[in-house]
Amino acid sequence: MDTKELLKKVRKIEIKTRRLSDHVFGGEYHSTFKGRGMTFSEVRQYQFGDDVRAIDWNVTARYNEPFVKVFEEERELTMMLMVDVSGSELFGTTNQFKKEVVTEISATLAFSALQNNDKVGVILFSDEVELFIPPKKGKSHVLRIIRELLEFQPKSHKTDIAEALKFLSNVMKKKAIVFVLSDFIAEDYDTTLRIVGNKHDVTGIRIFDEKETFIPNLGVIQVEDAETGKVRLINTGSKKVRNGYGQYHSERVAYFNDAFAKSGSGVLSCRVDESYVKKLLGYFKRRG
């Protein structure tokens, strides 16, 4: 992708996702993800209806009339986007690849954080951490994240979610809002996820294509594994083969839901042909 085309794509995604974050998600994001607590702001004279527990007795004694402490939310948060860039993300049978939907959702979340003056960082992962962008504020930083999501070429096509979660634990010492975006065609990450979920506010966003959920009867076909590159012949005319694949996919989905539930984390599943806008809004409102 040349520079001109890349900038054009970045601009297109910025216009679409920033409009969503400004007019749709900004307030929902703010109400869903609270700050670290309340911090002292000022004192003012007591007014009828104020909580007597907020009275500042030292100031009250000094001025011989009641004053109360005023607190405000300590808002600044850090969002980490953990994005799967393995080979299986380059799949899609409708209008978009999974990778394109992941990019748009990531950009929308990043702009929502930007609108609320929160920091945003990114971990791009396959079966290793491919790229780490430390959390920062600012529009130029968010645009850099979008550029990386669009043009980054991973060294590996395989997936290891546990490895990425371990890296997150090592680099993020303070609590963060964490979104893991993947198709979650993986396993053996539940233990690591439980550790991460004890410290961070984690949400798994599963992006999938409906055609991944089953194999149609097409006779003998040649297929290539997007992550290993292995090519083999499969007899899709066999009911046993079709049922076996369907069971495998169902098990991965069940594992995803179970692992995130046991870790106390949130989950969201979205098909590439569904509106991720409605899905995200519904999730934010349920949590808020």
N, C-alpha and C positions, 0 to 999 in steps of 0.2 A: 504494500500500500504506500503510494507516494505521499509526500507531506501535504499537498493540496487536498487530496482525497481524504486523508486522515483528519485534517482540520475541519473539513466539511462535515464529516461524520460526527466529530466531537461537538460541533456547533448544533447539529440537528438533535443530538441526544440532550445537549444542555437545554435547548429551548423547550423540548417536550417534558423532560423530567424536572426542570426547575419550575415550570408552570405548575406541575403537579404538587411539588413540595411547598410552593408558595401559597397555593390556593386550596389544597386538599389535605396534605399530610403534616404541614408545619405544626398546627395546633394539636393534632392528634398525637404526633410524636412527643410534643412537649408534655402533654398530660399523661402519656403512657410511661415515659421514662423520667422519673423524678431525679432531682439533684441529690447531692450527698447529705443533705440535711438543712437545718435552719441556722443561719448565722446572724449575730446581733447587728442591727442597723443603727438605731437611735433610741432616745427616750422622748416621750411626749406626755402632755398632761392627760390625766385619766378622763375618759369619757364614759357616760352611762352605757352600760352593756359590756364594757371591757372585762376580760377575765382577771379577777383579783389576784390570781396566781402570777400574773405578769407584772405586778407592781414592783417597782424598784424602790426598796425601802430606804436605801442610802440617800437617793436624790429626793425622795418624799420628805425625809427628815430634814434635809438641808433647806428646802424651800417651804416646808410646812404645808404642803398641799400634795395630793397624790399624783405620781408620775408612773407611767408603765413603760416597760421595755418593748421595743418593736423589732421583730425578727423578719428576715426575708430568706427565701429559698436560695441556697448555695447551688446555683444552676449548672455550672460548668461540668460537662461530662466528656467522656472519651468513647467514641464508637470505633470498633474494629470490624472491618469487612473481611471475612475469610472466604476467598473465592476459589472454587475448584476449576483449574484450567487443564484438566486431563483430557484425553482423547475423546471420551464419551460425551463431552459437552458440545462437540461439533456434530450434533445429530439433530435432525428436525425434518418432519415430513409435511408440515404445513407452511405457514408464511415465514417462520423464523427458526433459527437454530436455538438450542437451549442456551448457548453462550450469549446470544444477542439479548434474550430475555433476562439472563443473569446480569448483563451489563446495564440494562435499563433500570432494573430494580436496585442495583448497587448505586447508580447515579442518583436515583430518587431519594434513597436513604441518606446518601452523602449530602445532598442539597438540603434535606430536612435538618440534618445536624448543623450544617452551615448557618441556616436561618436562625437556629437557636444558640449560635455562638459556641458550639461544641467542637471538639477536635475529632478528626477522622483519620484513621490509618487503614492500611490494607496488607493482607497476607495472601499472595497468590500461591497456590499449592497444587502439586500433582502427587507423586509418592515421596516428594521432598518439598521443602519450601523453596519456591522458584524466585520469589521477590517479596521483600518486606519494605513497605513504605511507612515510616514512623508517623504517629498521629500529629497532625498540625491543623491550624485553622486557615481559613481564607479561600477565596474563589479560585485563585490560581492553583492552589494545592488540589482542590476537587477536580479541576480540569485536567491536571496531570494524572490523577487516578483514572479518569475516564479514558485518557489516551492510552494508558497502560492496559486497561481492560480490553480496548479495541485491538491493539497491535502486538501485545506481548506474545512471544513464541516460546512455549515451555520446552525445556530440555527433555522431559519425560512425558509419556502419554498415560502412565499408570496413575493409580489413586491410593493415597494412604491418609485418611482423615485423622487418625490417631497421631501421626507424626506432626501434622500441622497444629493440632491442639496442644501437643507438648511444647512446640515452639512458642505458641501464644502464652502458655504458662510461664515460660522463661523470660519473655520480653515485657509482659504486662504485669507489673507488680501491684498496681492499684486496680480497683474494680472498674470494669469497662462494660459497655453494651456491645455484645458480640453477635453478629449475624453470620452464620455459616451457610453459604449458597453453593449447592451441589445437587447432582441427581441422586446422590447417596446410594449408588450401586457399589456398595462397599460393606465391609464387616470389621469386627474386632476393634471398634472405637468406643464401645460403651463405658469401659472402665476409665479411660482417659477423659471422656466427656463428663463423667460423674465428678471427677476431681476439678475440672474447669468450671462446671456448673455450681460448685460450692462457693466459688469466689466471684464469678462474673455472671452478668445477666445475659444468658445465651438463648438465641432463637435459631432453629434450623429451618431453612427455606429450601424445600425440595422442588426442583424444576424438572419436569418430565414430559415426554411425548407419549401420546396415547398408543402409538404403534410399538412402543417398547414393552407394553404390558402383555402382549400376546404375539404368537407367530401364526400368520394365516396359512392355509393349506395351498402351497404353491408348488408342491412336488419336491424334487431334489434341487436344491439351490446352493450356490457358493456364497459363503459369508466371510467377512473379515472382522476380527475383533479390533475395535477402535483403539484399545489400550495396549494390547500385546502385538498387534499386527499379524497374528496368526490367521491363516486362511484355511477353511475346511468346507467339506460338503455336508449339508444337513438335509435329511429326508423329512420335509415339513408335512408330507402326506401321512406320516405316522402320528396317530393320536397320542401315543405315549410320549413322543418328542415334544409335541405341542403342549401337552399337559405338564410335562416336566419343566419346560421353560416358564409357563404361567405360574407354576408353584415357586420356582426360583425367584421370580419377580415379586410375588406376593410376600415371600419370606423377607426379602430385602426391605420392603415397605414396612412390614410389621416390626422388623428389627429397628428401623429408623424411629418409628413412633414409640416403641418401648424404651429404647435407649435414651431418648430425649425426655420422656415422661419420668423415668427413674432418676434422671439427673436434675429434675426440677426445672427443666428448660421448656421453652415454647416451641411449637412446630407449626409450619405452614406449608401446604403442598399446592402447587400451581402447574397446570398443564400449559404448554407453550401457546395453545390456542385460546386460553382463558384470559380474562382481564385481571392482571396482577394488581391493578388499582383497587378493584373491589376486594380482592383477597387481602391486601395489606390493610385497607381501611377496616375491614371486618376484624382482623387480628388486633389492630390497635384499639378498637372500641371495646372488644372483649377484655383486653388487658387493662384498659383505662378504667 
